[in-house]
Amino acid sequence: MVLSTETARKVSLGLFISSAVLLACLYRTTFAFDRPVHSAILACTLTALTLFLCDRYSSRFVRTNSSSHKYVAIPLTEISDQIPSSPSDSEQVEYTSTFNILGLRIAKAWILLVALVAIFCFRVEVFRQITIFNECSNAGYASVIPLLVALYDYWRFQRHRSVEEDESPDRTVYGAAAFQIPRSKLRYVLATAALTLGGFLVASFHEGRNSTYICSLVLHRAPRIHAFRALAVILDTILLIGAGELARKELRFLGGRRRHTSALWGYGLLAVAVFWVIVGLVVYIVAPEHREYIVSLNGRYLRGAITHAILLATLFASAAHLVSPYAEFNEGHGLKQYQAPKYGSLSLTTLVAFIVIFISLVSTLWNSTQPFPLISLFPALLASVTVFIGSGLYLQAAAVSENRSETSSKPSTWPRKLLAALAVFVLYLMLSQHNRAMLHPIDLLIFDGRSHHEQFLSQAKVSKNLKEAVIEYRHRYKQHPPPGFDRWYYYATSRSSVVIEDFDQIHHDLLPFRAYSPQRLRELTHQVATNPFNDVGAVIIRNGTPRVQEGIKPTHVWMVEGAAKMIEPFSQYLPDMDLVFNLNDEPRVAVPYDRITKMRNAGASVEVPSQAQVLNGWSIDRSDVWAPVEPADQTQETPFVDRSWSDDVFDDPVSIVCPSSSKARRDRVWDRRNICLSCIRPHSLGQFVSDWDRAADICHQPDLAHLHGFFLSAASLKVSQELLPVFSQSSVHGFNDILFPSPWNYVDKVKYQPSEDHPDVPYLEKENTLFWIGATSEGVGLSGRWQGMARQRFTHLINNNTLNKVSVMLPAAKQGTYNYKILDGRAPQEKLGLNASVHIAERIVRCGDCDTQAEEFHTVGKVDFQDHWRYRFLFDLDGAAFSGRFLPFLQSNSLPFKTALFRQWFDSRISAWQHFVPQDLRLHDVWSTLAYFAGVRNGENVVMPPHDREALWITEEGRKWAATAIRKEDMEIYFFRLLLEWGRLTDDRRDELGFKL
């Protein structure tokens, strides 16, 4: 297929716009920035090859037009030089001037190309620095590039051109301006200045949605990264201008063959790729510690990098065609001549800038249909007007250009129509914004929390006797209760359990194990329990007596002993079996989503025997079928892979527990500077957590990869992708550990025990302060990874947040309404009067750069745990896994704030906003939540009164529920039922076993 010159130009423009749009849309979720230099090498190489192919074969698909028109170029927007096509024409037209260096004639274009290659190589390093430390980077810098290119265009070309005089004396002031501005020498400068201003205004919308990821103050990275961002703008401007200059003067080799723009650009990009490949080889040789990083490329990164490279190759190839002179056959002279194109580097730069700014504007407005983050109508309108005025002015200037008016073709009107349509769309989005809330979201969430808890109570205990409990069990779980169910029922009811029916967590945990045979479950138990590398300990139950396995790691034997102690009150009713307990804090079993889904389906499809076929009793030979787990070091093989201290566990093995279509598997949120709004929407109402269960679901939250120590650098992470019978105290959403009540709480490692020295006074008599103190135990802080860990982020947010803005929901000007106010990071304490005492205690632990953290956070001395009861608001954070403090907090007269990645056995029976105050792992809601409960003062003026009644209600409900449903007796009841179910799964006759009256 052969295209005309005009059609080929339209195709190139379409490809250019499409690739620019896709790059702008995928920019914030691409995996390509995981390894910026690798991606730059791949993009440069693929783009160079694409340009070479275009240079070689494009002439076969584009037909030379016949023309007798006169063509005059618009500099930078259109290329000015006419270039002959044959060697004989070189006597009439000089291609490029040359330098004589050491007797060699070297064209200036080659000198320019070499200089641009050097600049581009340096630009890749600047790109690497900005990407690695993007938490310290602000948006908006790139918006100034079109203005800088326009200033160069003015200095280089426009100031020398004549301006058409207005010959109409009857024009109004507006009419005269409309005539003169698009014809002015400064028309492109004015247009791009407006576009640049609009870009900065759009970038300002990110204020108030800054992430809590730490840009370290003591490392002084912020000034350096700001300098790099400014330098990147300068380098990009030089590269764009240089690329345009190369296109203006296509190069002829001394042998006579002309080099097209695409070839020249290709040589430059290939040289950049070769340079960085050489640098990589040198680093590989001299720095062995970086070898794994250089050569280990996972599939998701490669897909992202290749996609990015293809789009960049398309963008560059189409740009090269658009700015290159094109062939016209001049009938008057009988010669083929190369005429100036319709587009130049300024036009394409401005077009890309508009696309990027427009997509950012639309994305921001689209994400702001909820009141958070706040985008007021006037700033949004001002940003939109400046963007569209700048773009419209540029289009108008191009349409009425003196140079272009000399052609016979009429300027196209579709760009202006499209721009008008886009403006209408943006106006619609602006008018859809909700800047004020008629009711504080927490009021709604407290009401929803009460409804959620009432719904739980309505089905948690339905039966009134054993017969009804059996019927309800069959209805709920589509199977018969396990043998011994009557013993469990009497055990639970005699201890006043408020939960009889709702043990869905147990059913969920155990269902996939039905895909294994009982023999396989016993084999896996033996395999896991008899290798010390696995960091597990076993409890052996024989003849109704639990015994702790010998040879367990001494530092953790207390935990297995605690589990055995919890089993003792009901062990006489259990069958013989061995149980494997995880000794580490972190969960251990992460089966890929597709595999575990098949196993769950297989477990759910097991045929249930009829009532007459049910055997109500355990197999009599159970003790003989369990291989001995002592000694504890008899097995060498292990199903676990040690990923401790690793910084890339989110991709594998963590996110593989999610569906392949989920954001966690599909997207990479590499921007650590700003909150991922699409990540919080599914579980939030504005800033506040509305769905506590979904808040722990990692599958829609890929940004958590850099916001928790478990993902950044877990201290002890030995994980298996095979389903294993491992009992753990807590787990992460999607993991397949079997949850059981924590011995930490059962044996009172941390206890609510107020005294005369540390009384727990009524809520209103406590200090109106948010309190947390703890150690840096969340993960191992190597290579700056501590900057994303929740405990360090929380401490930094409260004490050191001088670089970022925060959003706080406060009363609006209209009485009875609320909106978000964007304030300086220190303003909540200094201007709103909010009090928070948040500190890291004693020395920094689990770190590689301990001194840096110590200087950043200024640690304090350890305090007595019972000192917590002085404060109204107690904050609970994950450590290496679950926090052992939450239950004592819940038992106190203080109001617990809780954020958590890990979930425990009782999470299904507590209700957020009913028993505690949930907080997002990003911690962006802390100040707004504290302002609601503590109240806000500005001097003597009360800005928002404290919501003491709501706080007292949640505190009392939490206390009562802890004393009702999360007692030690409830731990035993849960564990008893869990082990009955597990006993059936490991029985060779399990498909026949069940309880019947």
N, C-alpha and C positions, 0 to 999 in steps of 0.2 A: 504494500500500500504506500503510495506516494502522496505527501501532503503539500499543499501550497505553503508559501512562507508565512502568510497571515494565519492559516489554520495551525501550523506548527507552533507559532507564537502563542496562540490561544491555548493550545494543549499544554505548552510549557508553563504558562501562567496558571492554569488550573492545577497542574502538578505542584507548582511552587506554593500556591495558597493551601492546597490540601495537606501537603507535608508540613507546612508551618503550623496549621491548625492542629494536626495530630501531635506534633511535637509539643505544642503548648498544652494540649490536654493531658498528655501522658507524662509531662515533665515531672510532676510531683509524686508519681507513683511508679517510676521506672526503677528496675533493678540495676540499670547501667551505672549508676553512681556508686554502687558498692565498691567498684574498683575504677576510679576515674581515669587513671593512666591507661589501663587495659582497654577501657572503652574508647579513649581518644585514639589509641593505636588502631583499633578495629575500625572506628569510624573513618579515620584518615585513609587507611588502606582501601577500604571498600569504596569510599568516595573517589579516590584517585583512579581506581580501576574503572569505575563507572564513567568518569570523565574521559578516560582514554578511549573507552568503547564509543562514547558519544562523538568524540573527535574523529574516530576512524570511520564510523558507519552512519552518522547522522545525515550526511549528504545523499545517501542512497534513498532516504525516506522523505526528503524535503525537495520540492520542485523549485527551480529558480524562476522567479516572476519576471515578466517583461514589463519595462517601464521607461517612460521618458520624463518622469517627474524630477523636479529639483528637490534634493534633500538637504536640509540644514539641521544640524544636531543641537540638542539641548544638553549642555555639559552635565555629567554625572547622572542626570535623569535620562539623558540620551547621549550616546557617544558621538563625539564631534568629528573625528577624523574619517575621511573616506579612504578606503584601502583597496588598491588594485589587486587583481587576482593572479596575474601572470608575471613571470620574471621580467618580461620586456617593459612592464610598467614601472619598474624600479628606477629607471632612468628619469622618469617624470615626477615620481612621488617618493620621498625619503621615508622609510619605515621608522627607524629609530636612530637617534644619534648614538655614538659609541665613545667609549674611553679606550685609550691606548695604554695598556698596563703590561710592562715587561715585553713590549713588542707585540702584544696580542690585542686585537680589536675585540672589545667586549661590549655588547649592547647594554645600554642603560637599563633596559627591561630585565636583563639577567641580573644586574646589580640589585635592582628593586626586588626581584624574586628572591634572591638570596637573603636580603634584609628581612623580607616578610617571613621567610622560613625561620630565621633566627627568632623573630618576635613571636611567631606562632609556637615554637618550642618552649619559649619562656611562658607563654600564655597557658600552656598545658599545666605547668607547675603551679601557676597562680590558681588555675581551676582546681587542682588537687588540694591545695591549701584551703581554699574557700569551702570545698565540699566536705573535707574532713572535719573542719571546725565551723560548720554552718550554724551551730547554735549561737554563735557570736555575730552573725551577719544580719544586716537589715535589708529589707527589700527596697526596690525603687531605683537603684543605681543605674540599671541598664536603660531606663527611660530617657536618659540624657544623650544616648548615642545618636539618635536621628538629628538632634539639635547640633551636635558637634560636627556631624557630616555636612549638615546644611550650612554651617558657618564656613567650613572649608570650601564648599561649593560657591558660596558668596565671594569669598576671598579669591578663589581660583578663577571663577568665570563670571558670576552675575554682576559684580561691580563694574565690569568693563562693557556691559551690554547697554544698548540704548533702550529707553522706556517710551512706550507709545503715549502720546499726549492725548488728553481728553478734549475732543473738539466739540463737545456738546455743552453749551453755556447754561442750559436749562436744568441741569441735574440738581437734585436735592443733595444735602450733605450725605445722606445715606447712600444715594445713588452714586455720588462721586467716590465715596469710600469703596463701594462694591465694585466700581470700575478700576480704581487705582490700586487697591491692595493686591488683587490677583496678578497685576502687571508690574508690581513693584520689584525692584532688585532684591528686596528683603522678603519676598513673598514666601519662599520656602523656609526661611529662618523664622518668620512669624508663625507659620503653620506648625512646624516641628516644636517651637517653643510652647505652643498651646498643648500639643500632644504630650510633651515632656511634663508640663505642669499637671496634666490629667493623670499621667502615670504615677507621679509622686503622690497625688491625692488618693488614687486607688491603693497604692502601697500603704498609705497611712491607715487604711481600714484594718490592717493586721494588728494594730495596737489594741491591746485589751484581750487579744487571743494568743498572747505569747505563751509558749510552753514553759513549764517549770524546770526543764532540762538546764543544767547549770553551765553558764559561761563563767568560768572561774575568774574571780577578781584578782587573786594573787598571781596568776599566770599571765595576766595582762594581755589576753588574747584579743579582746574586743577592739582595741586600737589597731592592732596589727591586721585583723581581718577587715576592718573598715578601710584601711590603707590598701589592702589587696583588692577590695571591691572597686575602689576608685581607680587603682592601677589597671584592673581588668577592663574598665570602661575606656580608658585611654588606649590600651592595646587593641581592643576590639575596633575602636574608631580608626586607628591606624591601619589595621588589617582590612577593614572595609574600603577605606579610601585607596589603599594600595591595590586591592583586588580590582577596584574600578579603574585605576590608572593602567593596570595591566591589560584590561579589556579595551581601553581606549586605543592602545597602541599594540596591536597584535604583532608578534615577533616573527621576522624572517631569518631562518638559518643562513649561514654564509653560502650553503649549497643551493639556496634559492627556494626551499620549501617553507611555506608560511605555517607558523604555529598558531592554532586557534586558542581562544581564551580557555576552553575546557582543558586543553593539553597543558597550558601554562599552570593553571590551578592544580591540575593533577600532579605535575612534577613537584610543586611546592608541598602538597599534602603528603605525597609519598616520601619526600625527604623528611618531613616531620615524623612520620611513622617510623622510618628507619632510625632516626636519631634516638627516639625513645625505646626502640627495641634494643639498641646498643646499650643505652643506659640500664635497661632491665637486665641484660646479660652481665654487665659489670656488677650490679647490685647482687645478682644471683651468685656470682663467684666470690665476692669479697664479704658478703653479709649472709651467712648460712641461715640465720634466724628468720630471714624474710623469704626463704625459698618456697615454703609451703604457700604463703600468700601469693607469690608470683605465679605458681603453676596450678593451684587448686581452684578450678572454676566450676561451680555447680550449674546444673541445668537451667535453673530459674534466672541466674545472672546471665548466662549465655543467650537465653531467649530475649531477655530485656535489652542486652547490649546489641544483639544483632538487629532487633527491631529498630532500635534507636539509630544504628548505623545505616540501615536501609533508608529510613526517613531522611537522615542528613544527606545521604548520597543523592536522593531524589531532589532535595532542596537545592543542593549545590549544582547538580547537573542542569536542572531547569533554570536556575539563576544564570549559569554560564551561557545557556542558549539565549536567554532574554537580553543579556547585556552585550552579546557578541554582535559585531557587524554582520549583516546578512546580504546574500547575493541578489543582485538585480541585473537583468540583461538590458543594457541601454541600447534601444533600437537606433537612436540617432548616431551613435558612435560605433555600433556593432561590437561592443565590448561588454564583458561581465564585470560589474563593479560591486564593491562591498560598501553598502550604505549604513548609515547610523540607525541603530535599533530604537524602539519606542521606550525602552526602559533602561535606567542606569542604576548605579549603586545607591543613590539617595532614594529613588523611588522604591526599590526593593527593601531597603532598610526601614523606611517609613511604613511600608506595608506590613512588614514583620512586627514592627513595634506596635502598630495598631492592633494586629491580631493578638499579640501577647497581652496587651493592656485590656483589650475588650474581653478576652476570655477570663482574665483575672477579675475584672469587674463583674461579669455575669456570674462567675463561680461564687464570688463573695456575696452578691445579692441573693443568689439562689440558696446559699447556705444560711442566709439570714432571715428566712421566713419565720423563724422563731426569734424572740427578742434578744437572744444571745447568738453571736456577739452584736453589740449595739452598732448600728449604722444609721445615723440620723438622716432625715430626708434632705436637709440642706447640703451637707457635705457630699452625699451621694449625687444630688442634682448638680452641684458644682463640678464634681469630678466628671460626670457624664457629659455635661455641656462643654467643658474644655476639651475633652477627648474628641467629641464629634465636631466641634468648631475647628479644631486643628486638622482633623481628617478632611472635613468638608472644604476648608480653605485650600488644602493641598490639591484636592481634586479639581477645584475651581481654577486654581492657578495653572494646573496642567492643561485644563480644557481650553483656557483662553490664551495660552502661551503664544507669544508672537511667532516663535519658531514653528510651533505646530500648526498655527493658523495658515501657514503657507502651503500646506498640503491640501489636496483636493478632498480628502476624506473628512467626514463630519465626526467630531469627537463623540465617543459613546456615552450614553446617558445611564447605562445600567449600573455603574459604580455608585452614582449619586442616589439612584433609587434603592439600591441595596443598603447604602448607608442610612437612608431615611427609615427603612424597615427595621434595621438593627436598633436605631434610636427609639423607635416606638416600642420595641421589645424590652429595652432597658427601662423605659419609662414605666411599663407595666410592672416589671419586677420591683421598681422603687415604690410604686404605689401599693404593692403587696406586702411591704414591710410592716412588722408589728413592733413599734418602738416602745410601747408601754403595755404593762400588764395590769389588768383591772383587779387582780388578786395576786398576792404573793405566791409564787409556785410552791413554797414549802407548806402553805396552808392546804393546798390541793393534795400534796403528797402525803401529808399526815392523814387526811381523810381517806386517801387510797390505801395507806398502810393499815388503817383500822378495818377497812373493807376486806383487804387481803387476809388479815388475821382472822376475821370472822368467818371467811370462807374456809380457811384451813381448819378452824375448830369444828365447823359443820360436818366435815368428813373425816377428821382425824380419829374420832371415837363415835362410831355409829351404833355398834352392837351393845346390847344390855346383858348378854350372857354368852356362854361359850358357843352354843349352837348358832346364834346370830353372828358371832365372830367368825366361825367356820364358813358360813354362807357368804359373808362379806369378803372373806379372803378369796374364795373361789371366784366370786364375781369380779374382784379387782385384779387378780393376777392370773386368772384362767388356768389354775391348777389347784391341786389339793394342798392344804397346809402340810408342813413336814411332820414326821413323828415327833412326839413330845410337845406338840402345840398346846395341848391342854395344860401341861406343866408350865409352859411359858405364860399362858393366859392367866393362870392363877397367880403366878409370880408377879406379873404386871399389875393386875387389879388389886392384889393385896398391898401393893406399894403406891396405890392411887395414881397410876399412870393416866395422863390425859390423852395419851396417844395409844391407840390399840390397832387401828386400821392402817394408818398412813406410814408405811415403811417402804415407800417407793425408791428411796435411795439404795436400800439393800437389793431390791429387785433389779434396779438399773445396774448396780455393780456386778451382780452375779450372773445375769442373763447370758452374756457371751460365753461364760465358762461351760454352758450346756453343750457347746459345740465340741468340747473335749469329752472323751470317755472318762469314767472314774479312774481307770488305771493310769491314763495319761496325766490326770491331775495329781495323782499320788507320785508319779515319776518326776513331774516338774517340781513338786514340793521337795522331794529328796535332792534333786539336782541343785536347786537354789540354796537349800539349807546347809549343804555340806561343802561349800567352798568359801573360805574366809574372805576372799576378794569381793564377794557379793554384798558384804556389809548387811547381813540379816542375822536374826536370831530366831530360834524356834521354841515353841511351847509344845510339849508332848503330853497329850491327854490319854491316860490309860486307866480303865476301871473307875472313871469318874473323878480322877485326881490330876490336876495340871502340874507339870514339872518343867522347869526351865532347862533348855539345852546347855550342856557344858561346853566351854570353849568360846563363849561369846566375847566380843570386844569388851574389855573391862569398863571402859568409859560409858558404855551404853547398856550394860546389863540391867541397870535400874529400870529401863523402859520395858524390857521383856518381863522382868519381875513384876512391874506394875500391871502389865496385861494379865499375867497369871493370877495376880491378886484380884483383879476385876472378875476373872472367870470363876474363882473359887466358890462364891455363893450359890452358883447354879451348875457347877461342873458335874455333879452326880447325875444330871439328866442328859449329859452329852455323850455321844458315841466316841469310841476311840478314834483319835486322829492327830495329825501333826499340823501345826499352824506356823507360817513363816511371817515374821514381822520385820518391816523395814527399819533399820537402825539409823538411817540418815534422815535429815529433816525433809529433804526434797523428795517428791514422788519418783517412781521408778519405771512405770510401765506406760509406754506410748505406742499403741498399735495404730498403724495407718488407717485412715478413715474407711476406705473401701473394704479392707480386710475385716475390721471390727464390725462393720455394718452387716457383712455376710454372716459373721458369727452370731450376731444378735438375731438376725432373721432365722438362722438355723435353730437357735435356742428357743425362739418363740413358736416355731413350727412343730415342736415335739408333741406327739399325741398324748393326751391326758387319759389315764385309765378310768374306767367306770368306777363307781362307788363300790361295787361288789368285788372288783379286782384289786382294790387298794390294800397293801400290807402295812399295818400300823405297828411298825417296829423295825429296828436296825438289823442288818445282817449280823449273824452271831460270830463270824470269824474276822471281824474288822481289824483287830490288832495284828493279825498275821499278814495282812496285805500291805502294811506300811513298812517300807524298808527303813532300817534304823538310821537316824540322823546324827548319831554319835559314833565315832568322833566327828567333829565339825569340819575336818579338813580332808575328807576322803575323796573329794571330786576336784578334778583339775579344770574341766571345761566350764565355761560360763556363758550365759546368754546376754550378759550385760556389757555395754560399751562405756568406757569411762570418758565422759565429756566435762569433767570438772574443770573449772577455770576457762572454759572455752567461751568465745564471744560470738559464736554463730549458731547457737542451739535453736534459735527461733525457727529458722528454715528447716532444720533437721536436727533433732527429732520432733520438735514441738508442733509446728504448724501442720505436719502431716496428719495430725489427728483431726484436721478440719476437712470439709469437702473441697475438692479441687476447684470449685467455682467460687469459693469464699475469698474475701479480701485478703485474708492472711496468706493464702496460697498464691493469689493473683497479683497483689500490689506490694510495693515496697514504699513505705513512708519514710523517706530519708531526711526530710526536713525536720530537724530537731528544734528549730527556732519557734515554730508556731504549733498550736493545737490542731490535730487532725479532726476537723468538725464532722466529717462523714463517719468517723470512727465512734464519736460519742452520741450521735443522733439516735441510734436504735435503743439506747438504754437511758436517755436523758430527757428531761423537760427543761429546756434552756441550759443553764449551768448545772442543774441538780440531777442526781441519780434518781430515776423513776422506776427502774427495774433492776433490783439488786442481783437477781440471778443472771440476767444478760450482761450486767456490768463485768462479770467474771468470764464471759465467753470471749476467748481470744480470737475467734474466727472472723469477727468483723472489726477487729482492732489490731491491724498490723503495726501500728505505731508503738504498741507495748513492747516491741522488740528492743527498744532503747529506753524503756521507762521502768524496768524492774531488774533487780539483781539476779533473779532466777534466769532471765534471758541473757543478761549481759555477761555474767561470770559466776555461775553457781559454785559454791564451795565444794559440794560433794554431789555430783550428778553422775551416777552410774545407771544407765537407762537401757531398757530392752524394748525392741519393737515386736517382740513375741509376747502374746498374752501369758502372763505368769501369775500364779496365786500368791501375791504379795499383799499383806495387810499394812496400810499406812495411816498415819494420824491425820493427814490432809492431802489434798491433791489439787491439780490444776484442771480446769475444764477440758474435757476430751481425753485426759489420761485415764488409765484403766486400773489403777490401784484400787484395792478393796478398802473402803473407809471403815475405821473402827474408832470408838471413843478414845481420846488421848489419855495415856497414863499420866502425862504432865499435870493435867487437871485432876485426875482421879487420886493421885497420891499427894496432891497439894504442893507441887513444886513452887507455885506462886499462889498465895492465899489471901482472900479478903479477911483481914483480921484487925479491925480498928481497935484502938486502945485509948487509955487516958492521954498518953503522949501523942497519939495520932488518931484523934476522934473523927468519926464520919458525921459531921454536923448536917443539919438539914440543908437542902439545896440553896435556899435563899441566903443562908448565912456563910456560904463559901465565897472564896475569892472569884470575882467575875473574870476568870482567866482561862485560856486554853493551854493545857499542859501536856507536854511529852518530854521524856528523857530516855535515852537508850544508847545502845552500842551500834557500831557499823557492822552488823552481823548479816546483813541481807545478801551480800555476795562479796567476791574478792575484787577489790578496787585496783586492778592492774591497768596500766596504760590509760588512765583517765576515765575508765568505765564507771567509777563511782559517781560521775557527774549525772548519770541517769538513774541512779538507785533511789528508791522512794524515800528512805530515811534521810539521806543526804539532801535530796531535793526539798523535802519538807523543812529541814533546818535552814537551808539556804533561802527558801521562800519567805520564811518568817524573819530572818535576821540579816540577810545579805542582799536582798533583791533590789539593787540600785540601778540595774540596766534595763529592766523590763517594766512594762505597764501591767496593771491588773484591772479586771472588771469586777465591780462590786454592785450588787443590786440594792438600790436605795429608793426611798420615796421620790416620786417625780414631782414636778411643779404642780400638776393637777392633783388635788387632794384625793387620796384613796387609790392612787395608781403608783406603779413602780417601774423603774427602768434601770438599765445598767449604766453605771458611770465609770469611765475609763480614768484611772488614777495612776500616779507614780507608784512604784513598787513599795515605797516606804509609807505611803499616805494612809493605809488602813490603821496603822498605829499612831502616826504623828498627827494626822488630821481628823480621823474618825474616832480616835480614842479606844480602839480595840486592843485588848491585852492578850499577849501570848508569850508563854515561857517554854521555849523549845530548844533543847540542847542535846549534844552528844556527850555522853558521860565518859570520864576518864580518858584513856589513850585510844587512838584510832587502831582498830584491829582489821585483819583480813585485807591487807593493802600492799601495794607495791610502791606507791608514792605517799607514804604515811605522813611525811613532813608537810607536803602540800595540803593535804586534808586538814591537818592540825592547824596550819596557819589560816586556812579558809574558814574553819568553823569555830575555833577557839573553845576547846572542850572544857567541861566543868567537872567537878567532883561527883562521885556517886551519891545518890540519896536513898534513904530507906523507902522501900516500896510502899509502905503504909502512909507515906507522906503525900501520896496522890490524892487522898480524900480531902485535902485543903481546897481543891479547885473544882469549879463547877463543870468544866468541860475537859474530858480526858480523851486524848487521841490515841487510837490503836492502829498500829502499822504492822505489816508482815516483817518477820525476820528472815532467816534462811528459808522458813516455810511459814506455817501458821503462827499467830501470836498467842502465847499462853496467858496474856494479860486480860483478854476480852471478858472471860467469865467473871473474874473479880470486879472488873469495871461495871459489868452488868448488875452485879449484886450490890453495888454501892449507891449512895444518894447523889452521885454525880451523873452527868449526861455523857454517855459514850459516843464519840465520833469514831467511825471505823472505815478504813479502806483496806481492801484485801484482794490479792490475786488468788490465794489458796482458799479452798472450801473444806469444811469439816462436817462431821456426821450430823450436827445440829442445825446446819444452815437451812435445811428444808423446813424447820419448825420455828424459826424466828422470822419476824417481819420487820423490814426496814421501815423507818419513820413511825413504827409502833413500839419497838423495843430499843432501838438505837438510831443514830443519825448516820446514814451512809455517805461516804465521800468517794469521789472518783479517784482512780489511781493517778490521774494527771494532776490532782490537787488544785485545779483551777477554781474549784467551788468553795475552798476553805474560807476565804474572807467573807463571801456573801452569806454563807451558812452561819458563821460566827456573828456577823452583823445582825442577822435575824434574831438569834437567841440572846445575845449579850446586849443588844441595843447600841445605838450610835449617838454620840454627842459631838457637837462642835462648840467647844468651850462650855458655856452654860446652857446652850440651846440643845434640846433633844431633837435630833434629826429623825431617829426611829426608836421608839420605846422598845425595851427588851420584851421578848415573848416568853415571859416566865411561866405563864399558865401552860403553854404548849410544852415547854421544857420539863416542867414538873410532871406533866402527864406521861411523856415518853419515859422519863426516869422511873416513875412509879410502875408503869406497865412493864418495863424491862426487869425491874427488881422482882415483881410478882411472878413474871414468867420464868425467870431464872430459878426461883424457888419452887416452881410448879413443874417445869418440863425439862430442865437441864441440870437436874440434881445428880448426885452419884448413883442414886437408884435408877435414874433414867439411862445413865450410861450402861449399867448392868443389864437393864431391860433390852436396850438396843443390841448390845453385844450378844446376849442370850439368843435373841431371835436370829441374829446374823449367823451364829455358829450352828444353830439348828438347820438353817438353810444350807450352810456349807457342808454340814455333816451329810445331808441328803445327796448333794452333788458328788461327794466322794464315795458314795456307797454303790457297789456293783449292781444293786437292784433298785437304783434310784427311780427308774421310770415306773416302778410298781409301788414305791413307798409313798405314804401319806397318812395323815391323821383322819380317822373317822370315828364318829360317835358310837 
